[in-house]
Amino acid sequence: MINHYLSQVFKFLPAPSMVVLPDLPKFTITDVNDAYLEMVRMERNELVGKGFYEAFPNNPYNRVPPWNNLLEKVVADGLPNQSPATKYILPPDNAGRQDVKYLLATNTPVRDDAGDIICILRTVMDVTEVTMARQTHSPFTSEKFLTETLRIARIGSWEADLINEVINWSDVVKEIHGVPADYQPGFLTAMEFYRPGEHRDAFMQAVQDTITTGKVLDLELVIITGAGTEKWIRVTGKSEIVEGVCTRIYGVIHDIDEQKKVEQELVQSHRQFESLVQTVDGIVWEADAGTFEFSFISDQVQHMLGYTPEEWLADSSFWQRHIHPDDRDQAVLYCHRETQQLRNHTFDYRMLKADGSLVWIKDVVSVILEGGRAVTLRGLMVDITETKRLENLEHLEKVVLEMNSVKGTPLASVLDKYVRGVEAMFPHSKCSLLAVRNQKLYTLSSPSLPADYVEAINGRATGPNAGSCGTAAFLKQQVIVSDINTDSRWDTYRHLALPHNLRACWSHPVIVDGEVIATFAIYYDRISVPGEDELKVIERVASILKVIFENRRNSELVQNVNERHEFVNMATNDAIYDWDLVRDHIEWGDGFYRLFGNEPEKTHYPLARWAERVHASDREQVGASLEKQLADPAQQKWIIDYRFLKADGQYAYVEEIGYIRRDPLGKATRMIGVLRDVTKARQEEHELKLLVSVITNTNDAVLIAESDPRDISGLKVLYVNAAFTRITGYSPEEIVGKSPALLKGFSPARNDFDGLQDAIYNLEALKGATLRYTRDGEEFFINLSLLPVADVRGVHTHWIAIGHDVTDRLRYISEIEERNHKLQEIAWMQSHVIRAPLARLMGLIDLIRNYQHSDTEKNELLDHVLTSAYSLDEIIRDISSKTERI
């Protein structure tokens, strides 16, 4: 009850003081100050917590009437009182010496705003010297010590002579009023020291009563001192009656300013404590440690649980009976066991509210001991329903999100698990989750709603007055309907809900990327307004549903991407990789192993392992290039060609393209790229270079044209070589991009184009067609080969025409044929023309040799021989001439 500040003030008061409770007959001591402890030579723990008579059993005045009931008298009449000087034997000091003191005690009640006594302030004055002086009958000594004692106690005397109208104040009274020692008060001036208003009026009325009735004057009032400060005093007075007339009033004035301030601070502290108890966000309570019967419970019980303190305190087993049946035995046994062990304890349990709902309670219990045993339990019950609900919600969210992350888990199962879990947190609730598609509502999960109602709202359109869910989806904001029966937004849906005793519905939209994709709603069978904690839970549920939908959508996207990545890996011959520079690990796609062979160890693939397979002649250059590219923060891409070792020991030519990812400081942390086996491309490139060289340098004319099989004139020349220009006289600039029909040297009259045209229209190869071509009046003969070219789909896209100049060859053949003709003539002449004269010669010679002839006959035969010889000579000369012309 005494706060820290008040405790410090009380502790250092110069007057020995004690605070006791009005719990007669015990009068428990709750606090003592240092001056009191020093005076009685006792420790604080010897007094605090004990009853007053228990703490001072040897005080004789505690046994002698009427002084033994002064504390009881304060409680009974509510007035301050004072004991006589009491002999008190102090405990022995360190030297074993026992001292005796005479103490004068004043008991002052301290009241609260309602006027009830909350404690008694007992102030003690040491009057040992005064008492001893009185006992020695020394007037000088007695007066001296009495004056000094009264000065120390701030008690002075006053007198009002009504006959002579003179007021006398003692020096102490003048000190109390803050006036000089030579100050002489008057009747009016003495009255003016009292604070105007209530205090001055009370003093004047009390004086008047004393004068007229003889009533003793005893008031605690505020005066304004000569220095202008306010001070509390206790003024007492008694009238002196002579022959029925009051001639004098005399009494004492006691400076009680410090005491009064302590009392006021005690009252204020008590008020603060009461206010704290009643306003703390929890139920403060006190109960018997043995029976658990409550003796106090704060007003917060009505706010938290709906019961009045009177209801609670009227039933000795109220607490036990209102614990949830599932928690009752465990909670009561736990509290009983911990109390027996004298241990402070904290435990959680559920309690039933007056309206039938449940509240989670955290009960913090302190065990109050007396004489080593538990006598009282004091505690604080705190409503932790929201905390428990959030704990359960967090657990539910963890379970649901884990379910949602498992591949293959149906979305319906995840949503149903979540909705049922939320229902369990809100007793008597029914939850619903609806999808929003094309401005219509479709059921996703409504496990506790009546099937007829679920079917009735399925497919309903959203709108500004479409129930709670339809309106929430339409407005994209939370809609709270506490009474379906009276809310206009349910006008067209009320007849669907009320037959199923659905009385309230709170709905929250689930918004993803600015679009409402679902609504979450809680129904109740009574009119219900959500509390702040319930609204927070609904908003959180909507947020988690958003995460679930987003994760499901993202996981589907990731799954699609992964599937595409897997298909790409399966379909491509490229080796896709992901190099984590931080962990120094390269993750290869399946294409790597298809291209370069399997690896014995795939779990960890450091860069050094890759470098080992780079051809020794390329390794230094490749490493330097990579290091340079990674070190430059401005570089994002790396491209290089090198030779890479395959599992079969052969080297493949590869092209690598890598994209570098960097952290905010520009440091490379990751590189994603691809290795392509370009060995075949390199070979084809080499072969293509050779082919291009052959085509460029060949003596045959080469023409490549884009194909249009529908019309020969639709062909478009794409390429001609130098031999084409030499043979036809057309430069590339003149013919490329145009139709081959523009070649004017091919005369249709002297060439048969039917076969050529048929080949083009039929997409067939044509070989060995010889065409006549005239250039500058000179005729050439060209042997033409025409080849159709198809793409990978089998569609013919191009024609390749190769023309070989056979003019010289044909001319040579013509000459050979002419020579052969002449040789045939010579041979005929030799075999036929020469044979006739030669046969005649041979016959004539045979006649001359074998037969006898006359001279005339001989001469005639010789003439015939000569004629045949001339004839043979002429033939031989003709053959010789023909031979020379061959």
ZIMOQUI-V827911 format. One record per backbone hydrogen bond with DSSP energy under -0.5 kcal/mol. CO is the residue of the C=O (numbers start at 1). NH is the residue of the N-H. Records with the same first field share a line. If there is no record, write none. Layout:
CO->NH / NH
//
This chain:
1->3
3->7
4->8
5->9
6->10
7->11
8->12
10->13
11->34
16->124
17->33
18->122
19->30 / 31
20->120
22->24
23->26 / 27
26->52 / 53
27->52
28->21 / 30
29->49
31->19
33->37
34->38
35->39
36->40
37->41 / 42
40->91
43->46
44->47 / 48
47->50
50->29
51->55
52->56
54->57
56->59
58->60
59->62
60->63 / 64
63->65
64->67 / 68
66->69
67->70
69->73
70->74
71->75
72->76
73->77 / 78
74->78
81->107
86->103
88->90 / 101
93->96
97->93
99->90
101->88 / 103
102->127
103->86 / 105
104->125
105->83
106->108 / 123
107->81
108->121
110->118 / 119
112->115
116->112
119->110
120->20 / 122
121->108 / 123
122->18
123->106
124->16
125->104 / 127
127->131
128->132
129->133
130->134
131->135
132->136
133->138
134->137
137->139
138->142
139->143
140->144
141->145
142->146
143->147
144->148
145->149
146->150
147->151
148->152
149->153
150->154 / 155
151->154
154->255
156->253
157->170
158->251
159->161 / 168
160->162 / 249
161->165 / 166
166->161
168->159
170->174
171->175
172->176
173->177
174->178 / 179
175->178
177->226
180->183
183->185
185->167
186->190
187->191
188->192
189->193
190->193
191->194
193->224
195->200
197->201
198->202
199->203
200->204
201->205
202->206
203->207
204->208
205->209
206->210
207->211
208->212
209->213 / 214 / 215
210->214
216->218
217->237
219->221 / 235
221->233
222->195
223->225 / 231
225->228
229->225
231->223
232->256 / 257
233->221 / 235
234->236 / 254
235->219
236->252
237->217
238->250
239->241
240->242 / 247 / 248
241->243
242->245
245->242 / 247
247->162 / 163
248->240
249->160
250->238
251->158
252->236
253->156 / 255
254->234 / 256
256->260
257->261
258->262
259->263
260->264
261->265
262->266
263->267
264->268
265->269
266->270
267->271
268->272
269->273
270->274
271->275
272->276
273->277
274->278
275->279
276->280
280->282
282->284
283->381
284->298
285->379
286->295 / 296
287->377
288->292
293->288
296->286
298->301
299->302 / 303
300->304
301->305 / 306 / 307
302->306
305->354
308->312
309->313
310->314
311->315
312->315
314->316
315->318
317->321
318->322
319->322
320->323
322->352
324->327 / 328
325->329
327->331
328->332
329->333
330->334
331->335
332->336
333->337
334->338
335->339
336->340
337->341
338->343
339->342
345->365
347->363
349->361
350->324
351->353 / 359
353->356
357->353
359->351
360->384 / 385
361->349 / 363
362->364 / 382
363->347 / 365
364->380
365->345
366->368 / 378
367->369
368->375 / 376
370->373
373->370
375->289
376->368
377->287
378->366
379->285
380->364 / 382
381->283
382->362 / 384
384->388
385->389
386->390
387->391
388->392
389->393
390->394
391->395
392->396
393->397
394->398
395->399
396->400
397->401
398->402
399->403
400->404
401->405
402->406
403->406
406->409
410->414
411->415
412->416
413->417
414->418
415->419
416->420
417->421
418->422
419->423
420->424
421->425
422->425 / 426
423->426
425->427
426->429
428->525
430->523
431->448
432->521
433->444 / 445
434->519
435->437 / 442
437->440
439->462
440->437
441->459
442->435
445->433
450->454
451->455
452->456
453->457
454->458
457->460
460->441
463->466
466->470
467->466 / 471
468->472
469->473
470->463 / 474
471->475
472->476 / 477
479->481 / 507
480->482
481->505
482->528
483->486 / 487
487->490
488->491
489->467
490->493 / 494
493->496 / 497
494->498
497->500 / 502
498->501
501->503
503->484
504->524
505->481
506->522
507->479
508->520
509->511
510->517 / 518
512->515
515->512 / 517
517->436
518->510
519->434
520->508
521->432
522->506
523->430
524->503 / 504
531->535
532->536
533->537
534->538
535->539
536->540
537->541
538->542
539->543
540->544
541->545
542->546
543->547
544->548
545->549
546->550
547->551
548->552
549->553
550->554
551->555
552->556
553->557
554->558
555->559
556->560
557->561
558->562
559->563
560->564
561->565
562->566
563->567
564->568
565->569
566->570
567->571
568->572
574->576
575->675
576->589
577->673
578->580 / 587
579->581 / 671
580->584 / 585
585->580 / 587
586->588
587->578
589->592 / 593
590->594
591->595
592->596
593->597
596->647
605->586
606->609 / 610
607->611
608->612
609->613
610->613 / 614
611->614
613->645
615->618 / 619
616->620
618->622
619->623
620->624
621->625
622->626
623->627
624->628
625->629
626->630
627->631
628->632
631->633
632->635
636->660
638->658
640->656
642->654
643->615
644->652
646->649
650->646
652->644 / 654
653->678 / 679
654->642
655->676
656->640
657->674
658->638 / 660
659->672
661->669 / 670
663->666
667->663
669->581 / 582
670->661
671->579
672->659
673->577
674->657
675->575
676->655 / 678
678->682
679->683
680->684
681->685
682->686
683->687
684->688
685->689
686->690
687->691
688->692
689->693
690->694
691->695
692->696
693->697
694->698
701->803
702->721
703->801
704->718 / 719
705->799
706->716
708->711
711->714
712->715
716->706
717->737
719->704
721->725
722->726
723->727
724->728
725->729
731->734 / 735
732->736
735->738
738->717
739->742
740->743
742->744
743->746
745->747 / 774
746->748
747->750 / 751
751->753
753->757
754->758
755->759
756->760
757->761
758->762
759->763 / 764
760->763
766->786
768->770
769->771 / 784
771->782
772->747
773->780
775->778
778->775
780->773
781->806 / 807
782->771 / 784
783->804
784->769
785->802
786->766
787->800
789->797 / 798
791->794
795->791
797->707
798->789
799->705 / 801
800->787
801->703 / 803
802->785 / 804
803->701 / 805
804->783 / 806
806->810
807->811
808->812
809->813
810->814
811->815
812->816
813->817
814->818
815->819
816->820
817->821
818->822
819->823
820->824
821->825
822->826
823->827
824->828
825->829
826->830
827->831
828->832 / 833
829->834
832->836
833->837
834->838
835->839
836->840
837->841
838->842
839->843
840->844
841->845
842->846
843->847
844->848
845->849
846->850
847->851
854->858
855->859
856->860
857->861
858->862
859->863
860->864
861->865
862->866
863->867
864->868
865->869
866->870
867->871
868->872
869->873
870->874
871->875
872->876
873->877
874->878
875->879
876->880
877->881
878->882
879->883
880->884
881->885
882->886
883->886
//
